[in-house]
Amino acid sequence: MTILSNPAPTRIRVIDLETAGSACHNVCEIGWQDVVREINGRWEVNEERGARFVNPGGPISTQTMAIHHIVDADVAGAPFWKDVAPQVLRPTGDVVALAAHRATFEQRFCSPRLSGGARWICTWKCALRTWPALPSFSNQGLRYERMPSGLDRATGLPAHRAMPDAYVTAHHLRDMLNASSPEQLLTWSEQPGLLPRVPSGPDRKRPWAELGDDALAGYARDRDVDIRFSAETEQRRRGNYNAIPVKAEVQSLLL
């Protein structure tokens, strides 16, 4: 009998960044946690995680210190972002994508040049699609609303530090990957966020399906891209394509 060697598991690397705040809005810490596809096809959070301080090139604001508790002395001797980022964002092996919660923030710093042009999964956008009935879609809100299995409370603390936050995000990503394909998550991530409810104003918390056509048309002209996209999606569902602005998103929707 021929024994086949186990192929290397597919990895997605979750990234979280802490920054120096208004005084010097550069990265001061990067954390990561890998999610791997095992031989049985299931995705799991593995032991590959870590964090590194980054010299932001300027002082950390006191308001930001009060959030993540990283002080200037912690990062004084750390390497600069251009030296740290490629080592974390482009590890050797089979990392097929990067991921983050509200990934547009991380992507501001993790440029294609530093990341090797990797595609990104936004776990916030995917949470809107995967668990639309939940009341909150923040990273920590999902943590306590969902209580993901296997999430070690101590490893996920303190909040607002790069490695613990990446660790928590990875558990949301694992469950998303076990419900939908990576390509589906990537597609959702490359579209605006599909909000399940109106986020603010007189219709706050109302599902889009409850709104009249006139109210929906107003939201389809909103300045916020996620609100516009969500209203236009409901217009499409109703077959009201003529009401959708000419510059609307033209990507196919996976509903």
Salt bridges, closest charged atoms under 4 A:
GLU29 OE2 - ARG161 NH2 2.94
ASP34 OD2 - ARG11 NH1 2.62
ASP34 OD1 - ARG13 NE 2.70
GLU47 OE1 - ARG49 NH1 3.43
GLU48 OE2 - ARG13 NH2 3.78
ASP83 OD1 - LYS82 NZ 3.34
ASP94 OD1 - ARG11 NE 3.21
ASP175 OD2 - ARG146 NH2 2.39
ASP175 OD1 - ARG174 NE 2.82
GLU183 OE2 - ARG119 NH2 3.30
GLU190 OE2 - ARG119 NE 3.01
ASP203 OD1 - ARG206 NH1 3.11
GLU210 OE1 - ARG206 NE 3.52
ASP213 OD1 - ARG238 NH1 2.59
GLU234 OE2 - ARG237 NH2 2.66
GLU234 OE2 - ARG238 NE 2.79
